[in-house]
Amino acid sequence: MSAANRKGLSLFALIMIGLGSIFGSGWLFGAGQAAQVAGPAALVAWVIGAVFIGMIAMSYAEVGAAYPLPGAMARFGSLSHGPVLGFVTGWAVWIATASLIPIEAIAGTQYMSSWSFGWAQDLVSDGKLSATGMATALVLTFALWLACYWSVALLARANNLLTLVKFAIPVLAVAALIASGFHTGNFTDHGGFAPNGWSAVMTAVTTSGVVFAFNGFQAVVNLGGAAKNPGRAIPLALVGALSLGLVIYLALQVAFLGAVPPEKLAEAGGWSGINFASPFADLAKLLMLHWVVTMLQFGAFISPNGANIGNVASAAYLAQNLAETGFFPKKIAEVHPRYGVARPAMWLNLAFSVLLLLTIGHSWEALASVVSAAMVVSYLMGPIAVGVFRKTKPNLPRPFRLPAASVLCPLTFAFAACALYWSKWPNTGKVALLTLVSVPIAAIVLRRRGETDLRRQFAPAWWMAAFLLWMAGLSALGGKEFGGHGVITGGADIALVAVSALGFYFWAVRAGVRAHEAGLPDADPVLGTARETAPEAGDEPAKVAVGA
């Protein structure tokens, strides 16, 4: 990236990009869903989620600044382990990103149900989208997709204004809810601070939209390489965006917890019975705050649709990357000469969005729990790529270097494994299956290319397949509080997940080093070749690290 290009992206712009992505539909539903799952202890879930995403973000900050490429998160697996793992991880990242498109449309539809019109109230029935609601979500999905189909750049120009509006609405909502009457007893009555136990807090991190809400950090990583000083701008923008996001999400959670009328809590039998289709709008309506209801209904369109601009563009970039590596049809990567968008990739993403809507997209909560688990899988390559590149690419320019990487990377991977486990069975099994579908596809594609030694090609990727199967098995056998059958209980399940994850991390890094020795990774787009000979100080030497 040239210095001239970097001058155009300031630290403030990066923070705004991060905030704009963080405030999608997560703030509209996260506080209500987290309160239902964990009660007042949902506050702890937000802190844990921010720390977890911060650790993931910092590992991606190093590799993202070193490789400032469009859709770079789909490329790291190819650069570190070769084409098979590149496809498997790229597939996981694509699924997680493309899934965001329909979920934002669902968010807008569910908040429409808070309107006073009869037809709007019929959009949701028993907490799920009705047939009319599903049709409305499909229309919203297609409408936004069509707008981006004609001009992504036109919509993207409004990002800063949209971010300011999205920032102002939740702040005003917090102030109005607290001013309407704040019930401190809500934090200790009705089962105490953690009425469903601390395991519910962990589950809330991944199934209640906490991870989903902070996922916007990816925008900073993907665009931070264009900053004037990426080594300074990327970590500061990540800390700034995540910190501001955490403060606002905590404020929203506090306001929601304190504003629910105690008699409503008593009637519902505690926090588990509080189930609003449009949490903040329904609560404001209950408190007779009509101007807040109107503002939130407006925000329900601005926030999800503003965030979806980036989702549509990112998903298209990711599909392009998979096509350019040969695992998706080449036609998907074709860019329209006039509009500058990969229209075949956008058609693919639209089809996938419709499929999700018609199968598991019956509500924001139902889809968010699966999407959040898929996001966790897509995060796995960050710390592993740092570990592999430190050993095999010592001369790679690193505008930002993760401090204490030899300690933080294994811990981050172990944290990610725990977060995947907290997603609860059967979500872990669903996501493992969705990801592993890519394995036979990779084998078929390689065979059609004429590859005869599939064992050599798949060797660097087996750790991922084993990890996903292991996690699915542990999840099925684990504690009932995490959806399992209770065979492994008493905290032993979490300990087993964390310890085994460390073993998988070192297996993965070693597999990446051996892949370089075998010459499997793609040619390095920064160095021009992935061949390196001298390891960095403190790292184990790689015998020979060879690229294409």
WONORLIN-V235392 format. One line per field, one symbol per residue. burial: b if it has 24 or more other ideal C-beta (glycine too) atoms within 12 Angstrom, else e. Layout:
burial=???
//
This chain:
burial=beeeebeebebebbbbbbbbbbbbbbbbbbbbbbbbbbbbbbbbbbbbbbbbbbbbbbbbbbbbbbbbbbbbbbbbbbbbbbbbbbbbbbbbbbbbbbbbbbbbbbbbbbbbbbbeeeebeebbeebbbbeebbebbbebbbbbbebbbeebeebbeebeebbebbbebbbbbbebbbebeebeebbeebbebbbbebbbbbbbbbbbbbbbbbbbbbbbbbbbbbbbbbbebbbbbbbbbbbbbbebbbbbbbbbbbbbebeebeebebbeebbbbbbbbbbbbbbebeebbebbbbbbbbbbbbbbbbbbbbbbbbbbbbbbbbbbeeebbbeeeeeebbbbbbbbbbebbbebbeebbbbbbbbbbbbbbbbbbbbbbbbbbbbbbbbbbbebebbbbbeebbebbbbbbbbbbbbbbbbbbbbbbbbbbbbbebbeebbebbeeeeeeeeeebbbbbbbbbebbebbbbbbbbbbebbbbeeebeeeebbebbbebbbebbbbbbbbbbbbbbbebbbebbbbeebbbeeebeebeebeebbbe
//
